[in-house]
Amino acid sequence: MFDQYPNQSRWGAGAAGVDRAAFDEGLRKHMLRVYNFMMLGLGVTGLVALFVASTPALYVPI
């Protein structure tokens, strides 16, 4: 009989030997780093907006 999904039982075979907990920990560290950079970017954006809003010479032309 024709097997429509021949590799279905070998899902994740390329990551053999990698512990699931170690992978999850690495992913968590990466995402925390990404979120920290996003928070830093939002903070810098807020400070620049506050500076521009408090300086008439900058916000009047806008």
N, C-alpha and C positions, 0 to 999 in steps of 0.2 A: 504494500500500500504506500502511496505517496505521503511523505512527511512534510507538511506545510511549513513547520518551524523546526528545522533540523538542529538548531543550536539552542533550543529553549532550555534543555536540561543542563547546559553548560554555561548558563548566565553567570557572569562574574568570574569566569575561569581565568581571565587575564590578570586578575588581582589575587591569584592563589598565593597563599602564604602571608598575605597581609591580614593582620588581626583586625576584626571589625571595631573593637574598642579603640585601637590605635588610630584607625582611619577616622572614627568619629571625633577623637580628641584633636587630631590635626585639622579637621574641618572646622571644629569649634574655635580653635586658635585663629585660623585664617579669617573666619567670619567676624570674630571680635576685633581683629585688626582692621578689617574693612569698616566696621561700624564706628570704631574710634576715629578713623580718618574722616568718615562722613560727619561725625559730630564736630571734629576740629574745623572742617570746611564750613559747616553751618555757623559756628562761632565766629570765624573770620568774616564771613559774609555779613553777619549781624553787626559786628564792630565797624566794618566799612560803611554799612548803611547808616548806622548811628552817626558816624563821623560826617558823612555827606549831608545827612539831614540837619546836623547842627552847624553847618558852615554855609551861610547864604551864598557865598561866591561860587559854591559848587552846585547847590540845588536850584538856584534861579535859572541858569541856562537850560537845565533839564526840563 
